C-alpha cells in the first residue's frame, strides 16, 4: 500500500544517542512551520516520548490497539498543546509489550499509512530487530542518528546495512537462494561471505544475473540522511563525512549529511524540564542546528524567533537550480 503522507523515520543502531529528543524537536519544528504533523513512538516496551512533550500519563497508546472491542483509533491521537502536532504513544512498559508479532506490526503500519497528516515522524527503538527495521523501511525520508563516538558510528553503519539487506531480502522473499545471501538474522543459514554490497553484487552477477538490475535499483533508491548528535569539537563535525564515506565504500549507498546538533546543557535541561529545546529557546545554537536539518529535509530555510512567549516562524522555500535562472 502506498501512503500519500510523508513518513520520516528516525533511527540508529545504538540506544541513548538522543533519537527521541531529536525526533520530538523535528516534529515540533515542522508543525510550527505550518505542516500537519503526527509524532509516533514506536519504541514498544520502553516508550518515553510523551515525557519529552510534557505529557505525564498518556490516556491512550498502541497497547489499546489490540484490546477486544477497541474501535476508536482516533483516540490514539493525543493533543500535544502545540499547534498542528498530534502524538501517538507507544505500547507502554507492560511485560511483553515490546514483543509484538509481525501481524500486529503490519496492523500498526496500516494505521500509520492511513493517518491524515502532511508528515508523520516515527521515533524508533534501538537495535536491528525486524520490528525496528520494518518501521524504518516504510519511510519516504529516513534520518539515521549517530554520536561522534566510534562505537556509535559502527552501530549506525550496521543499522544502515541491516536496513538495506532487509529491503533486498523482502524484494526477493520468494527466492530461498537469495535469502541465504541477504538474510543474516540466522547466521547458521546465511552466507556471511556476502556481507558487503560489493560481494553481494559479485554473487548476483555469478548466480542471479537476471536479478542484478533489480538489486542495483534497490541500492540506488535507498538514500538515508545522516545526523550527528552531541557534537563537541571540530573533529566531531567530521563524523558525518566519515560515515558517508564508510557507507559509500562498503554499501555503495548515496547517503546525505543532513547536519549536526551540538552538545549543550540547554538540551539536557529541556529534557529534565520536559520542555522541548526548540520551544524553550528557538534561537539557541541547538535549535539553529535543528532548523538547518529541517531545512535539508523540507527544502526550505526556516528561522524561529520567540517574543513575548510566542514563536514566530519565517519560511523561505528553496528553488531548484532549474528555476533559478
C-alpha angles and dihedrals in degrees: 000000000000117000122218092203122085107247117198118190121199112202146145134168099247128071122228097033096117103264094142094047093049094043092050094051092044089055092049093048093051091046092050089051089061105268122131101239136187118195114203129195107212095169092112114199095017103049114160104147091108091065091058088057093049093252110137105189116007110219092217139022143152090293086073090054094078100040117116115266093009106148107145099093091163088068087070089069103089122199110240098192088243117111114255094005126113126175135211116200125220127246096282126231101293114138110273095011091120092054100076116158129235094264091056091046090053091048091053092046090053090050091051094049092051096052117117106238143110093235135012120197119202119203105204130204122243125270135043104270115140094254091060095042095045091054089048091051095058090065125108090203123028130202118197115194129206138164121223095258114110092233090057093046092052092046089051091050090050090049092053091047092050091050092051095047091047089054090051092046093053092046090056100032092132092059112077094188092057089045089062089057099048110023103081095163087103107037092188090067099033135086102237090184088078092063098126127053092242091057091044092053090049090054091047091050090052102039108017108027091152089064098044095097091052090051091051090051093052091051093046093050095053107086109160121193118229127215124184113210129198097024112183105170145019088261090058089056089066091063093087094051091045091051090048089055092047092051091046095048100046104024102028090228125149100222124178127227101225096181145270141265121219124234105259142169086221090066094046092047091050090055092049091048093044090234116122111242092233089059095041095052117356090181096056118112094253089051091050089049089052092049089056090054092049088050090054090051097045101032090237138110112237132190123184122198127183118211129163092351093307129107117223120198129203117192131188119185114220117233120224116247091258091064098043097076 
